[in-house]
Each structure stands twice: as C-alpha cells, then as structure tokens.
C-alpha cells in the first residue's frame, strides 16, 4: 500500500484523466489483494451545463463516464438520497454493509446489493477549494472488506486526495477555457500560448452566422427576453456545427464564428462539405439566420495590454468571411459561399453577385447552393 501511495503522488497527477487513474489504481489494488469489484469518482465541475462527472470502473470493462446536468430529473428530483450528499454534510466516510436494511433509503446501494456487492465505502477527497468530493470502493467478497483491507484503503486517502485534486483542477480549467474560448484556443492557452502577439495559424472551412432582426428585438425587448431569444437561437446553431465536427471560435453579439479545421489540402473538400451540411442544418432549425461559408486560414492571436489579454481570431480570410456574410441580407439569401468554398465543396451552386469587398483588392464572386 505504501508503493501504491507513492505511485499516486509521483505518477498519478500525470495520467490522462480521472478514468485512467481509476483503471490504474484498480489494477494495483487487485494486485495487493484488495478485492474491489467497483470503484467510482464523484467530482463536481465548474461548467455551465454540468454539476459534475461520475466515472465508474468495473472489471473487464471500460471506465464509464456520466455527466450530471443541472436539470437532470434523476438528480434534482431524485426520490432517494445520494451517498455523496451525506459525505458532504458530515465530512466523514460513508460505509455500509449491503445487507443493512438502511440502504433502501439511498439511490445506488440497493442496486449494488442486487448485483452481488457486499460492502460499500465512500472516501472523502479533500480538495484545496470547494466541497468534499468522493471516491467509492465496493466489493463482492463474502462478508465484505476485512478490517485490514478497510484500513489499507483508508490509508490511501491523503495521496488520493492530492492526486485527484491535481487532475480535477486541470480538467476544470480545460472545461472552463473550452466553454469560453473554444477547445483549440483553450488547449493552446493551457500549453502556454499566453504571451501577447503569440499567433497560431489553422487551415479550415469557415462558418459565420447572423441572427436576422436581432437589433430590432434588442431595442424592443427587455435584456432578459433578448438573452433568452439569443440563447434559443444559439441552441439551434451550436449543435449543428458540433455535429459536423466544427469548433465554435467566437460569439460576436448575435453572430457565431466557427471552423471545421483540416490537417492537409487533401482534406479541405471534406471539411467544406461538413461546413455546408452544418449550414443547411442551421437553416432548417433557425430560419431567421444568414450564413456565410469560406475556406482559408485563421490565426489565433493574443491581443491586449498589461495583464488583460483576449485570445481572438484574426486574418484576411476572417475579414473576407464577414464581408461575404453581409450579402445574405442584401440579396435575401440564407446561405452564401465564396468562390474558393464553392470550388472545393463540389455541390451545385448559383452565382448571387460579384462585389468589391471593402478593404480588399479585386472582385469577389459569391454563390448560393443551387
């Protein structure tokens, strides 16, 4: 057990995630003759949609992940008590032999008993900030864990708390950055791209959407109603882009800037096809929207002064995309695309107009799906 504790401190913080930690820990506990038949972590997260994440390890299977949402009726209106709630209220371990009739008051324990488990332990994980988190251990050994096995598991609490805190904190910051700046920019920031003027370039199919009538709505509605309408519109836009493998880069008022990145020129056509599929799905879900499509290069850049920076999206192709999007309103088109995008996409298209984009040299042709 001392070797397991040493491993947790030295190597545990470097595993990929909490699921990988569970798998590796279970392997070591079984080798030490601690007969765990199920382990689970319950970790709260800082996320706009999820209360937390539950990862479950069982023998001969992958670690399962269940994300708990704020509106999940199994959580907010559950008829039975959760063991993690008791742990957070008392600050102490939760322990039950699973032939104890008191388990009927709890959400999970009766099912574990039906599955042949005999003993359940829930260990408090003490993080630097926030409420206590938890990791549970259960066994199918007749009679449950022995006193020596219980003592061995309890001895891991300090090292498990330390390691889980490191992993959960990294995961939390990654989730927060993903929510606010997007997955690719978030990863770049965590990798150290935080110096002003640091620029990274990405080739991608580009998508820009604009909600029609937003200014009139904002001028005639309360701020609360405007935000509700904007969120409803984004509920139509964002999932369609995600389903196509796209990445949301920026919310610009009522506009959305997104990309479908590609690693090489050979993948450009498929990225454009995916972006067009996303645009068509958005049009079906949100009819009051204009969508522009282009293909080219975007640059992620840090701009700002002093200690205040913004990770923003810049580049010639982003500017051209914004100019092309204006054609939607002028010509009453739902979807428009640049010449470069139409050529790569390979779908039938019709010419909408040719125009001179402000700030650019030369004429640009704009097309719409035929």
QUITAWO-V172714 format. One record per residue. N is the residue number from 1. SS is DSSP state (alpha for helix, beta for strand, coil for the rest). OMEGA is omega in degrees with one decimal (* if undefined). D_FIRST is the distance of its C-alpha to the first C-alpha in whole Angstrom. Layout:
BEGIN
N&SS&OMEGA&D_FIRST + N&SS&OMEGA&D_FIRST
END
This chain:
BEGIN
1&coil&174.9&0 + 2&alpha&177.8&4 + 3&alpha&177.5&5 + 4&alpha&179.1&5 + 5&alpha&177.9&6 + 6&alpha&178.4&9 + 7&alpha&179.9&10 + 8&alpha&-177.3&10 + 9&alpha&-173.8&13 + 10&alpha&-172.8&14 + 11&coil&-175.5&15 + 12&alpha&-178.2&14 + 13&alpha&-176.3&18 + 14&alpha&177.8&20 + 15&coil&-170.9&19 + 16&coil&-176.9&22 + 17&coil&-177.1&22 + 18&alpha&177.7&20 + 19&alpha&177.9&20 + 20&alpha&177.0&19 + 21&alpha&179.2&16 + 22&alpha&-178.4&16 + 23&alpha&-178.3&16 + 24&alpha&179.3&14 + 25&alpha&179.4&11 + 26&alpha&178.5&12 + 27&alpha&-178.5&13 + 28&alpha&178.3&9 + 29&alpha&179.1&8 + 30&alpha&177.7&11 + 31&alpha&178.5&10 + 32&coil&177.5&7 + 33&coil&168.8&10 + 34&coil&-166.7&10 + 35&coil&177.8&14 + 36&beta&176.7&14 + 37&beta&177.9&18 + 38&beta&173.6&18 + 39&beta&179.6&17 + 40&beta&172.8&19 + 41&beta&176.0&20 + 42&beta&-172.5&23 + 43&beta&174.4&24 + 44&beta&-178.6&27 + 45&coil&173.9&29 + 46&coil&-172.4&32 + 47&coil&-177.5&35 + 48&coil&-177.5&38 + 49&coil&-169.2&38 + 50&beta&172.2&34 + 51&beta&-177.1&33 + 52&beta&-178.2&29 + 53&beta&177.0&27 + 54&beta&176.8&25 + 55&beta&-174.5&23 + 56&beta&173.1&22 + 57&beta&170.6&20 + 58&beta&-177.5&21 + 59&coil&174.4&20 + 60&coil&178.0&23 + 61&coil&175.5&24 + 62&coil&174.9&24 + 63&coil&-179.5&23 + 64&beta&178.7&26 + 65&beta&173.4&27 + 66&beta&177.2&29 + 67&beta&-177.0&31 + 68&beta&-177.3&32 + 69&beta&-178.7&36 + 70&coil&-177.8&38 + 71&coil&179.7&40 + 72&coil&-177.9&38 + 73&alpha&177.7&40 + 74&alpha&-179.8&37 + 75&alpha&-172.7&35 + 76&alpha&179.8&38 + 77&coil&-178.0&40 + 78&coil&-178.8&37 + 79&coil&-177.7&38 + 80&coil&-175.2&35 + 81&beta&175.0&32 + 82&coil&179.7&29 + 83&alpha&-179.7&26 + 84&alpha&176.9&25 + 85&alpha&178.9&29 + 86&alpha&178.6&27 + 87&alpha&-178.0&24 + 88&alpha&178.9&26 + 89&alpha&-175.1&29 + 90&alpha&-175.4&27 + 91&coil&-174.1&24 + 92&coil&176.1&22 + 93&coil&171.2&19 + 94&beta&-175.3&21 + 95&beta&177.0&21 + 96&beta&158.8&23 + 97&beta&-168.4&23 + 98&coil&166.5&25 + 99&coil&178.7&28 + 100&coil&-178.6&29 + 101&alpha&-179.9&32 + 102&alpha&-178.5&31 + 103&alpha&-178.8&30 + 104&alpha&178.7&33 + 105&alpha&-173.3&33 + 106&beta&-173.7&31 + 107&coil&-169.9&31 + 108&coil&-166.3&28 + 109&alpha&178.3&27 + 110&alpha&178.3&30 + 111&alpha&176.2&30 + 112&alpha&178.9&26 + 113&alpha&178.4&27 + 114&alpha&179.6&30 + 115&coil&175.5&28 + 116&coil&177.8&26 + 117&coil&-175.3&23 + 118&coil&-172.7&23 + 119&beta&-176.7&20 + 120&beta&175.8&20 + 121&beta&174.3&17 + 122&beta&-176.3&18 + 123&beta&172.5&16 + 124&beta&172.6&18 + 125&beta&-174.8&18 + 126&coil&178.9&20 + 127&coil&-179.0&22 + 128&coil&-178.7&24 + 129&coil&175.3&27 + 130&coil&-177.6&28 + 131&coil&173.8&27 + 132&coil&172.5&23 + 133&beta&-176.1&22 + 134&beta&170.5&20 + 135&beta&-176.3&17 + 136&beta&177.2&17 + 137&beta&172.9&15 + 138&beta&-176.8&18 + 139&beta&172.2&18 + 140&coil&179.5&21 + 141&coil&178.2&19 + 142&coil&-178.4&22 + 143&coil&178.3&22 + 144&coil&176.4&19 + 145&coil&173.3&15 + 146&coil&177.0&15 + 147&alpha&179.9&15 + 148&alpha&179.0&11 + 149&alpha&177.0&10 + 150&alpha&-179.6&12 + 151&alpha&179.6&10 + 152&alpha&178.9&7 + 153&alpha&-179.1&8 + 154&alpha&-179.2&10 + 155&coil&-178.6&8 + 156&coil&-172.1&8 + 157&alpha&-178.2&11 + 158&alpha&-177.5&12 + 159&alpha&177.4&11 + 160&alpha&177.9&12 + 161&alpha&-179.5&15 + 162&alpha&-175.9&16 + 163&alpha&179.7&16 + 164&alpha&178.0&17 + 165&alpha&-179.8&20 + 166&alpha&-177.8&21 + 167&alpha&-177.7&21 + 168&alpha&179.0&23 + 169&alpha&177.7&25 + 170&alpha&179.5&26 + 171&alpha&-179.3&27 + 172&alpha&-179.0&29 + 173&alpha&177.9&31 + 174&alpha&179.3&32 + 175&alpha&179.7&33 + 176&alpha&179.7&35 + 177&alpha&177.6&37 + 178&alpha&-179.0&37 + 179&alpha&-172.6&39 + 180&alpha&-178.0&41 + 181&alpha&-178.7&42 + 182&coil&-173.5&41 + 183&alpha&-177.5&38 + 184&alpha&176.5&39 + 185&alpha&179.5&41 + 186&alpha&178.0&37 + 187&alpha&179.1&35 + 188&alpha&178.8&38 + 189&alpha&179.4&37 + 190&alpha&178.6&33 + 191&coil&174.5&34 + 192&coil&-179.9&36 + 193&coil&-175.1&40 + 194&coil&178.1&41 + 195&coil&179.0&44 + 196&coil&179.8&47 + 197&coil&173.6&49 + 198&coil&-173.6&46 + 199&beta&174.3&47 + 200&beta&-177.0&46 + 201&beta&-179.5&48 + 202&beta&172.9&47 + 203&beta&-175.3&50 + 204&beta&161.9&50 + 205&beta&-172.8&52 + 206&beta&-180.0&53 + 207&beta&172.0&54 + 208&beta&178.2&55 + 209&beta&178.9&56 + 210&beta&179.7&59 + 211&beta&-178.5&59 + 212&coil&176.8&63 + 213&coil&-175.9&65 + 214&alpha&-179.3&62 + 215&alpha&178.8&64 + 216&alpha&178.2&66 + 217&alpha&-177.9&63 + 218&alpha&-178.4&62 + 219&alpha&-174.5&65 + 220&alpha&-176.5&66 + 221&coil&173.5&63 + 222&coil&175.9&61 + 223&alpha&-179.4&58 + 224&alpha&179.5&55 + 225&alpha&178.8&57 + 226&alpha&178.9&57 + 227&alpha&179.2&54 + 228&alpha&179.1&53 + 229&alpha&179.4&56 + 230&alpha&179.0&54 + 231&alpha&177.8&51 + 232&alpha&176.3&52 + 233&alpha&179.8&54 + 234&alpha&175.3&51 + 235&alpha&175.3&49 + 236&alpha&-173.2&51 + 237&alpha&-170.7&51 + 238&alpha&179.9&47 + 239&alpha&179.3&46 + 240&alpha&178.5&49 + 241&alpha&178.9&48 + 242&alpha&-179.9&44 + 243&alpha&178.8&45 + 244&coil&-178.2&47 + 245&coil&-177.7&44 + 246&coil&-178.6&46 + 247&beta&176.0&44 + 248&beta&-179.5&46 + 249&beta&-175.1&46 + 250&beta&162.2&48 + 251&beta&-176.4&50 + 252&beta&-173.3&53 + 253&coil&177.4&55 + 254&coil&179.5&56 + 255&beta&176.8&55 + 256&beta&173.5&52 + 257&beta&-176.2&52 + 258&beta&178.4&49 + 259&beta&164.1&49 + 260&beta&-173.0&48 + 261&beta&172.3&47 + 262&coil&-172.6&47 + 263&coil&-178.3&46 + 264&coil&-178.7&49 + 265&alpha&-179.7&53 + 266&alpha&-179.3&52 + 267&alpha&-175.1&50 + 268&alpha&-177.8&53 + 269&alpha&-179.7&55 + 270&alpha&176.5&52 + 271&alpha&177.9&51 + 272&alpha&177.5&54 + 273&alpha&178.0&54 + 274&alpha&179.2&51 + 275&alpha&177.9&53 + 276&alpha&177.7&56 + 277&alpha&177.1&54 + 278&alpha&179.8&52 + 279&alpha&179.6&56 + 280&alpha&177.1&57 + 281&alpha&177.6&55 + 282&alpha&-179.2&55 + 283&alpha&178.8&59 + 284&alpha&-175.6&58 + 285&alpha&-175.7&56 + 286&coil&-174.6&58 + 287&coil&-179.3&61 + 288&coil&-177.3&62 + 289&beta&171.3&60 + 290&beta&-173.9&61 + 291&beta&175.9&59 + 292&beta&-178.4&60 + 293&beta&179.8&58 + 294&beta&176.3&58 + 295&beta&-178.5&56 + 296&beta&-173.7&55 + 297&beta&171.4&53 + 298&beta&178.2&51 + 299&beta&173.0&50 + 300&beta&-176.6&47 + 301&beta&174.1&48 + 302&beta&174.6&47 + 303&beta&178.1&50 + 304&beta&-179.8&50 + 305&beta&179.2&51 + 306&coil&-178.5&49 + 307&coil&-176.6&45 + 308&beta&-178.6&47 + 309&beta&171.0&46 + 310&beta&177.2&47 + 311&beta&-170.0&45 + 312&beta&-177.2&48 + 313&beta&-177.7&50 + 314&beta&174.9&53 + 315&coil&-179.7&55 + 316&alpha&-175.0&59 + 317&alpha&174.5&58 + 318&alpha&178.8&56 + 319&alpha&179.2&60 + 320&alpha&177.9&61 + 321&alpha&179.6&59 + 322&alpha&177.8&60 + 323&alpha&-178.6&64 + 324&alpha&-178.0&64 + 325&alpha&-179.6&62 + 326&alpha&179.4&65 + 327&alpha&179.6&68 + 328&alpha&-178.3&66 + 329&alpha&-176.5&68 + 330&alpha&-175.4&71 + 331&alpha&176.9&71 + 332&coil&176.6&70 + 333&coil&177.5&67 + 334&coil&-177.7&64 + 335&beta&174.2&62 + 336&beta&-177.6&64 + 337&beta&178.4&62 + 338&beta&176.2&63 + 339&alpha&-178.2&65 + 340&alpha&-179.8&62 + 341&alpha&-178.9&60 + 342&alpha&179.6&63 + 343&alpha&-177.9&63 + 344&alpha&-173.2&60 + 345&alpha&176.9&59 + 346&coil&179.1&62 + 347&coil&177.3&63 + 348&coil&-177.6&66 + 349&beta&177.5&67 + 350&beta&179.7&70 + 351&beta&176.3&71 + 352&beta&-179.0&71 + 353&beta&166.9&73 + 354&beta&-176.9&73 + 355&beta&178.5&72 + 356&coil&-179.2&72 + 357&coil&179.4&69 + 358&coil&178.7&69 + 359&coil&-179.5&68 + 360&coil&174.0&68 + 361&coil&176.6&70 + 362&coil&-175.6&72 + 363&coil&176.7&72 + 364&beta&174.8&69 + 365&beta&179.6&69 + 366&beta&-175.9&68 + 367&beta&172.8&67 + 368&beta&177.1&66 + 369&beta&-176.5&65 + 370&coil&*&68
END
